[in-house]
Each structure stands twice: as structure tokens, then as C-alpha cells.
Amino acid sequence: MSEWLTTGQMIDKLKVGEVAKRKNSDLHIKKVTSSIHKFCTEDGDVSGFREVTLDGMIVGHKWTILPNYVSFEDAMKALKEGKKVKVIYPNGEHDHIYGKQSGVLLTGTIWDELFEGKWTVEDGDDK
């Protein structure tokens, strides 16, 4: 998980489609559009949940933005588009960022790590 943010920082940093989790709680928020935030499940399902209002459930708490995992296929497409991708290996002990500057893409990596790892597309290009 990333750093803990204040409510204001979380609102400023949360991008459309991303989910934030409240510290020491199962409460999750998803940014649905640029101006609408809804309560949701951890995987981002907003079905049946209401819009977020700035009340005691939200204000004064710490939040973290959950990683937006993508499939291996989507990670490879992003890599071909010149973006950086990150994999967290299944054992959770280490991760690796790949991009144009990282050399040969899959050297020293076993198949299970590639297909069972959790992939994210990182901000910024690797040009």
C-alpha cells in the first residue's frame, strides 16, 4: 500500500477509476467522474452505494489509494506504448519496474512470476 493521506490529499490525488481505503476500516471510495465520488467495494463496485458527502465518516481520517492492477496483457500493451509497468511478484517479497530503460524485459523472470504477479501501469513515460 502507498502512504497514508489526509482526506484533502486523497481527494486531490484520487484519479477517475481509482479507489481509496480508509485507515483501520473497510470503508472504500471510488472517484466515478471528476466531480462524483461514491462508496464502493474494495474492487471498485459502486452498485447500490451512495455518493460521498464530507461528513465524519470521511473528514479527519487517513486514506491510502489502492493500486489499480491490470492484466499481464494490458501491462505488455502499455510497455509497447512506451509506459513503465510494475510487477509485484506473487510471494510479495519484491517488485520490479520495467520500461525502455530497464534493458531486456523479462530476463531472469520465471513464468509463474509473470502471470501470477500483480501488474500496474506507472505514471509517466519511460522515454
N, CA and C atoms as an extended XYZ file, in Angstrom:
381
Properties=species:S:1:pos:R:3:atomname:S:1:resname:S:1:resid:I:1 pbc="F F F"
N         0.833       -1.174        0.000 N   MET     1
C         0.000        0.000        0.000 CA  MET     1
C         0.878        1.238        0.000 C   MET     1
N         0.336        2.305       -0.495 N   SER     2
C         1.089        3.545       -0.537 CA  SER     2
C         0.963        4.286        0.789 C   SER     2
N         1.447        5.505        0.819 N   GLU     3
C         1.438        6.322        2.034 CA  GLU     3
C         0.019        6.650        2.489 C   GLU     3
N        -0.101        7.031        3.760 N   TRP     4
C        -1.388        7.463        4.299 CA  TRP     4
C        -1.557        8.947        4.037 C   TRP     4
N        -2.720        9.325        3.543 N   LEU     5
C        -3.031       10.693        3.139 CA  LEU     5
C        -4.149       11.266        4.001 C   LEU     5
N        -4.172       12.584        4.144 N   THR     6
C        -5.322       13.231        4.765 CA  THR     6
C        -6.489       13.143        3.784 C   THR     6
N        -7.681       13.461        4.250 N   THR     7
C        -8.846       13.440        3.363 CA  THR     7
C        -8.647       14.391        2.188 C   THR     7
N        -8.147       15.590        2.447 N   GLY     8
C        -7.912       16.562        1.374 CA  GLY     8
C        -6.898       16.071        0.360 C   GLY     8
N        -5.800       15.474        0.847 N   GLN     9
C        -4.786       14.942       -0.068 CA  GLN     9
C        -5.359       13.806       -0.909 C   GLN     9
N        -6.159       12.944       -0.274 N   MET    10
C        -6.760       11.834       -1.009 CA  MET    10
C        -7.669       12.353       -2.112 C   MET    10
N        -8.504       13.350       -1.792 N   ILE    11
C        -9.415       13.912       -2.798 CA  ILE    11
C        -8.626       14.536       -3.940 C   ILE    11
N        -7.531       15.223       -3.623 N   ASP    12
C        -6.706       15.854       -4.659 CA  ASP    12
C        -5.995       14.835       -5.550 C   ASP    12
N        -5.538       13.731       -4.975 N   LYS    13
C        -4.726       12.758       -5.721 CA  LYS    13
C        -5.526       11.658       -6.404 C   LYS    13
N        -6.717       11.359       -5.897 N   LEU    14
C        -7.508       10.257       -6.443 CA  LEU    14
C        -7.933       10.580       -7.870 C   LEU    14
N        -7.648        9.670       -8.792 N   LYS    15
C        -7.995        9.841      -10.203 CA  LYS    15
C        -9.269        9.064      -10.519 C   LYS    15
N        -9.949        9.463      -11.578 N   VAL    16
C       -11.167        8.767      -12.004 CA  VAL    16
C       -10.846        7.287      -12.195 C   VAL    16
N       -11.669        6.438      -11.574 N   GLY    17
C       -11.488        4.993      -11.662 CA  GLY    17
C       -10.697        4.401      -10.518 C   GLY    17
N       -10.027        5.233       -9.711 N   GLU    18
C        -9.224        4.731       -8.602 CA  GLU    18
C       -10.067        4.609       -7.337 C   GLU    18
N        -9.583        3.767       -6.417 N   VAL    19
C       -10.266        3.504       -5.156 CA  VAL    19
C        -9.339        3.864       -4.000 C   VAL    19
N        -9.899        4.521       -2.987 N   ALA    20
C        -9.170        4.835       -1.764 CA  ALA    20
C        -9.783        4.051       -0.612 C   ALA    20
N        -8.931        3.679        0.354 N   LYS    21
C        -9.373        2.929        1.530 CA  LYS    21
C        -9.055        3.742        2.775 C   LYS    21
N       -10.011        3.786        3.697 N   ARG    22
C        -9.814        4.489        4.959 CA  ARG    22
C        -9.007        3.615        5.909 C   ARG    22
N        -8.073        4.229        6.629 N   LYS    23
C        -7.217        3.513        7.576 CA  LYS    23
C        -8.062        2.874        8.675 C   LYS    23
N        -7.712        1.634        9.022 N   ASN    24
C        -8.388        0.870       10.084 CA  ASN    24
C        -9.885        0.716        9.843 C   ASN    24
N       -10.273        0.549        8.598 N   SER    25
C       -11.683        0.437        8.246 CA  SER    25
C       -11.834       -0.324        6.937 C   SER    25
N       -13.033       -0.818        6.692 N   ASP    26
C       -13.343       -1.443        5.400 CA  ASP    26
C       -14.023       -0.454        4.469 C   ASP    26
N       -13.975        0.830        4.794 N   LEU    27
C       -14.629        1.865        4.003 CA  LEU    27
C       -13.777        2.204        2.775 C   LEU    27
N       -14.404        2.155        1.598 N   HIS    28
C       -13.727        2.446        0.329 CA  HIS    28
C       -14.507        3.503       -0.438 C   HIS    28
N       -13.770        4.331       -1.168 N   ILE    29
C       -14.361        5.377       -2.005 CA  ILE    29
C       -13.753        5.271       -3.401 C   ILE    29
N       -14.610        5.424       -4.412 N   LYS    30
C       -14.145        5.421       -5.800 CA  LYS    30
C       -14.497        6.755       -6.440 C   LYS    30
N       -13.539        7.301       -7.190 N   LYS    31
C       -13.817        8.515       -7.958 CA  LYS    31
C       -14.445        8.071       -9.271 C   LYS    31
N       -15.734        8.370       -9.422 N   VAL    32
C       -16.504        7.892      -10.574 CA  VAL    32
C       -16.356        8.843      -11.761 C   VAL    32
N       -16.479       10.133      -11.509 N   THR    33
C       -16.243       11.166      -12.521 CA  THR    33
C       -15.396       12.244      -11.856 C   THR    33
N       -15.084       13.298      -12.586 N   SER    34
C       -14.248       14.347      -11.998 CA  SER    34
C       -14.895       15.005      -10.795 C   SER    34
N       -16.220       14.891      -10.652 N   SER    35
C       -16.892       15.554       -9.535 CA  SER    35
C       -17.727       14.623       -8.654 C   SER    35
N       -17.751       13.330       -8.962 N   ILE    36
C       -18.562       12.398       -8.175 CA  ILE    36
C       -17.686       11.306       -7.570 C   ILE    36
N       -17.782       11.172       -6.249 N   HIS    37
C       -17.132       10.101       -5.516 CA  HIS    37
C       -18.244        9.253       -4.897 C   HIS    37
N       -18.096        7.912       -4.968 N   LYS    38
C       -19.108        7.034       -4.387 CA  LYS    38
C       -18.433        6.026       -3.459 C   LYS    38
N       -19.185        5.594       -2.443 N   PHE    39
C       -18.715        4.483       -1.637 CA  PHE    39
C       -18.719        3.254       -2.534 C   PHE    39
N       -17.829        2.294       -2.259 N   CYS    40
C       -17.709        1.123       -3.130 CA  CYS    40
C       -17.109       -0.042       -2.355 C   CYS    40
N       -17.018       -1.175       -3.034 N   THR    41
C       -16.303       -2.325       -2.502 CA  THR    41
C       -14.818       -2.140       -2.796 C   THR    41
N       -13.992       -2.997       -2.227 N   GLU    42
C       -12.546       -2.891       -2.442 CA  GLU    42
C       -12.174       -3.004       -3.912 C   GLU    42
N       -12.946       -3.782       -4.674 N   ASP    43
C       -12.630       -3.933       -6.100 CA  ASP    43
C       -13.273       -2.851       -6.967 C   ASP    43
N       -13.909       -1.844       -6.336 N   GLY    44
C       -14.417       -0.699       -7.084 CA  GLY    44
C       -15.858       -0.759       -7.514 C   GLY    44
N       -16.602       -1.783       -7.109 N   ASP    45
C       -18.014       -1.893       -7.491 CA  ASP    45
C       -18.827       -0.850       -6.722 C   ASP    45
N       -19.483        0.047       -7.459 N   VAL    46
C       -20.278        1.112       -6.843 CA  VAL    46
C       -21.777        0.810       -6.855 C   VAL    46
N       -22.170       -0.367       -7.333 N   SER    47
C       -23.584       -0.735       -7.424 CA  SER    47
C       -24.253       -0.651       -6.057 C   SER    47
N       -25.303        0.134       -5.978 N   GLY    48
C       -26.070        0.236       -4.758 CA  GLY    48
C       -25.478        1.144       -3.690 C   GLY    48
N       -24.353        1.752       -3.965 N   PHE    49
C       -23.725        2.639       -2.988 CA  PHE    49
C       -24.074        4.092       -3.289 C   PHE    49
N       -24.085        4.916       -2.249 N   ARG    50
C       -24.449        6.322       -2.399 CA  ARG    50
C       -23.219        7.184       -2.652 C   ARG    50
N       -23.477        8.428       -3.078 N   GLU    51
C       -22.396        9.392       -3.261 CA  GLU    51
C       -21.822        9.783       -1.908 C   GLU    51
N       -20.571       10.147       -1.921 N   VAL    52
C       -19.853       10.543       -0.713 CA  VAL    52
C       -20.186       11.988       -0.369 C   VAL    52
N       -20.449       12.229        0.890 N   THR    53
C       -20.577       13.591        1.411 CA  THR    53
C       -19.481       13.777        2.453 C   THR    53
N       -19.010       14.998        2.591 N   LEU    54
C       -17.923       15.256        3.536 CA  LEU    54
C       -18.479       15.372        4.945 C   LEU    54
N       -18.543       14.229        5.604 N   ASP    55
C       -19.042       14.171        6.968 CA  ASP    55
C       -18.012       13.470        7.849 C   ASP    55
N       -18.379       13.095        9.051 N   GLY    56
C       -17.462       12.472        9.994 CA  GLY    56
C       -16.903       11.134        9.546 C   GLY    56
N       -17.584       10.456        8.620 N   MET    57
C       -17.066        9.195        8.088 CA  MET    57
C       -15.871        9.428        7.168 C   MET    57
N       -15.753       10.650        6.646 N   ILE    58
C       -14.731       10.959        5.649 CA  ILE    58
C       -13.663       11.894        6.215 C   ILE    58
N       -14.068       13.024        6.731 N   VAL    59
C       -13.153       14.071        7.185 CA  VAL    59
C       -12.447       13.641        8.468 C   VAL    59
N       -11.162       13.969        8.561 N   GLY    60
C       -10.399       13.687        9.763 CA  GLY    60
C        -9.806       12.296        9.825 C   GLY    60
N        -9.920       11.548        8.757 N   HIS    61
C        -9.356       10.195        8.707 CA  HIS    61
C        -8.176       10.158        7.751 C   HIS    61
N        -7.406        9.086        7.811 N   LYS    62
C        -6.287        8.857        6.897 CA  LYS    62
C        -6.742        7.872        5.822 C   LYS    62
N        -6.198        8.054        4.619 N   TRP    63
C        -6.589        7.269        3.456 CA  TRP    63
C        -5.363        6.822        2.681 C   TRP    63
N        -5.516        5.735        1.946 N   THR    64
C        -4.497        5.314        1.001 CA  THR    64
C        -5.190        4.990       -0.320 C   THR    64
N        -4.515        5.266       -1.415 N   ILE    65
C        -5.057        4.964       -2.737 CA  ILE    65
C        -4.577        3.565       -3.112 C   ILE    65
N        -5.520        2.686       -3.402 N   LEU    66
C        -5.189        1.302       -3.732 CA  LEU    66
C        -4.617        1.208       -5.138 C   LEU    66
N        -3.694        0.287       -5.349 N   PRO    67
C        -3.145        0.106       -6.693 CA  PRO    67
C        -4.232       -0.312       -7.677 C   PRO    67
N        -4.110        0.168       -8.905 N   ASN    68
C        -5.048       -0.193       -9.959 CA  ASN    68
C        -4.397       -1.301      -10.785 C   ASN    68
N        -4.637       -2.569      -10.389 N   TYR    69
C        -3.994       -3.690      -11.064 CA  TYR    69
C        -4.593       -3.913      -12.448 C   TYR    69
N        -3.720       -4.280      -13.388 N   VAL    70
C        -4.135       -4.583      -14.758 CA  VAL    70
C        -3.678       -5.994      -15.089 C   VAL    70
N        -4.207       -6.540      -16.167 N   SER    71
C        -3.809       -7.881      -16.593 CA  SER    71
C        -2.390       -7.838      -17.171 C   SER    71
N        -1.781       -9.000      -17.258 N   PHE    72
C        -0.458       -9.116      -17.881 CA  PHE    72
C        -0.514       -8.567      -19.308 C   PHE    72
N        -1.577       -8.903      -20.028 N   GLU    73
C        -1.740       -8.443      -21.411 CA  GLU    73
C        -1.773       -6.914      -21.490 C   GLU    73
N        -2.553       -6.281      -20.615 N   ASP    74
C        -2.630       -4.818      -20.610 CA  ASP    74
C        -1.299       -4.188      -20.214 C   ASP    74
N        -0.571       -4.840      -19.310 N   ALA    75
C         0.752       -4.335      -18.922 CA  ALA    75
C         1.703       -4.372      -20.119 C   ALA    75
N         1.644       -5.434      -20.905 N   MET    76
C         2.531       -5.548      -22.065 CA  MET    76
C         2.159       -4.528      -23.143 C   MET    76
N         0.859       -4.245      -23.304 N   LYS    77
C         0.432       -3.211      -24.250 CA  LYS    77
C         0.963       -1.849      -23.820 C   LYS    77
N         0.866       -1.550      -22.535 N   ALA    78
C         1.353       -0.272      -22.010 CA  ALA    78
C         2.867       -0.158      -22.208 C   ALA    78
N         3.570       -1.245      -21.998 N   LEU    79
C         5.019       -1.256      -22.194 CA  LEU    79
C         5.366       -0.945      -23.647 C   LEU    79
N         4.624       -1.542      -24.584 N   LYS    80
C         4.853       -1.277      -26.010 CA  LYS    80
C         4.553        0.179      -26.366 C   LYS    80
N         3.648        0.810      -25.608 N   GLU    81
C         3.312        2.222      -25.830 CA  GLU    81
C         4.329        3.163      -25.192 C   GLU    81
N         5.380        2.599      -24.595 N   GLY    82
C         6.431        3.416      -24.004 CA  GLY    82
C         6.209        3.776      -22.550 C   GLY    82
N         5.243        3.140      -21.889 N   LYS    83
C         4.977        3.429      -20.486 CA  LYS    83
C         5.767        2.477      -19.595 C   LYS    83
N         5.932        2.863      -18.351 N   LYS    84
C         6.563        1.997      -17.366 CA  LYS    84
C         5.496        1.100      -16.760 C   LYS    84
N         5.854       -0.138      -16.481 N   VAL    85
C         4.959       -1.051      -15.796 CA  VAL    85
C         5.686       -1.646      -14.601 C   VAL    85
N         4.917       -1.989      -13.585 N   LYS    86
C         5.493       -2.553      -12.365 CA  LYS    86
C         4.808       -3.873      -12.090 C   LYS    86
N         5.581       -4.846      -11.655 N   VAL    87
C         5.017       -6.126      -11.239 CA  VAL    87
C         5.412       -6.362       -9.785 C   VAL    87
N         4.427       -6.780       -8.998 N   ILE    88
C         4.685       -7.241       -7.635 CA  ILE    88
C         4.587       -8.756       -7.722 C   ILE    88
N         5.682       -9.423       -7.438 N   TYR    89
C         5.731      -10.868       -7.612 CA  TYR    89
C         4.822      -11.578       -6.609 C   TYR    89
N         4.354      -12.790       -6.965 N   PRO    90
C         3.358      -13.496       -6.155 CA  PRO    90
C         3.735      -13.665       -4.686 C   PRO    90
N         5.007      -13.835       -4.385 N   ASN    91
C         5.386      -14.027       -2.990 CA  ASN    91
C         5.367      -12.709       -2.217 C   ASN    91
N         5.211      -11.593       -2.927 N   GLY    92
C         5.098      -10.284       -2.299 CA  GLY    92
C         6.391       -9.755       -1.717 C   GLY    92
N         7.473      -10.490       -1.895 N   GLU    93
C         8.745      -10.090       -1.289 CA  GLU    93
C         9.475       -9.022       -2.088 C   GLU    93
N         9.196       -8.927       -3.370 N   HIS    94
C         9.881       -7.922       -4.173 CA  HIS    94
C         9.036       -7.537       -5.378 C   HIS    94
N         9.448       -6.438       -6.002 N   ASP    95
C         8.765       -5.984       -7.204 CA  ASP    95
C         9.816       -5.499       -8.186 C   ASP    95
N         9.370       -5.179       -9.385 N   HIS    96
C        10.298       -4.689      -10.411 CA  HIS    96
C         9.543       -3.766      -11.354 C   HIS    96
N        10.200       -2.681      -11.757 N   ILE    97
C         9.626       -1.767      -12.747 CA  ILE    97
C        10.337       -1.998      -14.073 C   ILE    97
N         9.548       -2.191      -15.109 N   TYR    98
C        10.078       -2.382      -16.457 CA  TYR    98
C         9.734       -1.164      -17.311 C   TYR    98
N        10.606       -0.878      -18.252 N   GLY    99
C        10.391        0.190      -19.208 CA  GLY    99
C        11.489        0.110      -20.246 C   GLY    99
N        11.489        1.042      -21.181 N   LYS   100
C        12.505        1.030      -22.228 CA  LYS   100
C        13.913        1.072      -21.649 C   LYS   100
N        14.075        1.788      -20.549 N   GLN   101
C        15.389        1.960      -19.957 CA  GLN   101
C        15.830        0.774      -19.109 C   GLN   101
N        14.971       -0.201      -18.881 N   SER   102
C        15.321       -1.306      -17.995 CA  SER   102
C        16.013       -2.450      -18.716 C   SER   102
N        16.297       -2.291      -20.000 N   GLY   103
C        17.008       -3.330      -20.729 CA  GLY   103
C        16.066       -4.422      -21.196 C   GLY   103
N        16.610       -5.648      -21.310 N   VAL   104
C        15.822       -6.772      -21.779 CA  VAL   104
C        14.691       -7.022      -20.798 C   VAL   104
N        13.492       -7.085      -21.304 N   LEU   105
C        12.301       -7.076      -20.466 CA  LEU   105
C        12.220       -8.189      -19.430 C   LEU   105
N        12.287       -9.401      -19.827 N   LEU   106
C        11.927      -10.478      -18.916 CA  LEU   106
C        13.104      -11.361      -18.501 C   LEU   106
N        14.296      -10.844      -18.528 N   THR   107
C        15.472      -11.601      -18.149 CA  THR   107
C        15.395      -12.043      -16.692 C   THR   107
N        15.654      -13.308      -16.446 N   GLY   108
C        15.726      -13.813      -15.081 CA  GLY   108
C        14.388      -13.958      -14.378 C   GLY   108
N        13.298      -13.862      -15.110 N   THR   109
C        11.982      -13.956      -14.505 CA  THR   109
C        11.350      -15.286      -14.894 C   THR   109
N        10.750      -15.960      -13.931 N   ILE   110
C        10.102      -17.233      -14.255 CA  ILE   110
C         8.645      -16.994      -14.637 C   ILE   110
N         8.076      -17.909      -15.381 N   TRP   111
C         6.728      -17.739      -15.919 CA  TRP   111
C         5.690      -17.460      -14.846 C   TRP   111
N         5.739      -18.212      -13.738 N   ASP   112
C         4.753      -18.011      -12.670 CA  ASP   112
C         4.770      -16.579      -12.167 C   ASP   112
N         5.960      -15.992      -12.058 N   GLU   113
C         6.061      -14.611      -11.587 CA  GLU   113
C         5.382      -13.649      -12.553 C   GLU   113
N         5.485      -13.921      -13.831 N   LEU   114
C         4.883      -13.041      -14.836 CA  LEU   114
C         3.370      -13.114      -14.833 C   LEU   114
N         2.844      -14.325      -14.822 N   PHE   115
C         1.407      -14.488      -14.983 CA  PHE   115
C         0.628      -14.378      -13.676 C   PHE   115
N         1.276      -14.642      -12.547 N   GLU   116
C         0.587      -14.556      -11.263 CA  GLU   116
C         0.915      -13.274      -10.513 C   GLU   116
N         1.852      -12.491      -11.026 N   GLY   117
C         2.195      -11.224      -10.400 CA  GLY   117
C         1.080      -10.204      -10.578 C   GLY   117
N         1.133       -9.151       -9.762 N   LYS   118
C         0.159       -8.070       -9.862 CA  LYS   118
C         0.819       -6.915      -10.598 C   LYS   118
N         0.226       -6.519      -11.730 N   TRP   119
C         0.793       -5.522      -12.617 CA  TRP   119
C         0.081       -4.182      -12.484 C   TRP   119
N         0.855       -3.105      -12.538 N   THR   120
C         0.296       -1.759      -12.595 CA  THR   120
C         1.012       -0.984      -13.683 C   THR   120
N         0.316       -0.005      -14.255 N   VAL   121
C         0.937        0.927      -15.189 CA  VAL   121
C         1.289        2.151      -14.367 C   VAL   121
N         2.566        2.527      -14.390 N   GLU   122
C         3.049        3.637      -13.584 CA  GLU   122
C         2.841        4.953      -14.303 C   GLU   122
N         2.751        6.025      -13.543 N   ASP   123
C         2.621        7.367      -14.127 CA  ASP   123
C         3.874        7.698      -14.919 C   ASP   123
N         3.676        8.365      -16.035 N   GLY   124
C         4.801        8.861      -16.827 CA  GLY   124
C         5.287        7.857      -17.842 C   GLY   124
N         5.926        8.389      -18.854 N   ASP   125
C         6.511        7.568      -19.904 CA  ASP   125
C         7.950        7.259      -19.547 C   ASP   125
N         8.496        6.256      -20.184 N   ASP   126
C         9.883        5.876      -19.982 CA  ASP   126
C        10.658        6.182      -21.247 C   ASP   126
N        10.694        7.448      -21.620 N   LYS   127
C        11.365        7.855      -22.865 CA  LYS   127
C        12.629        8.572      -22.572 C   LYS   127
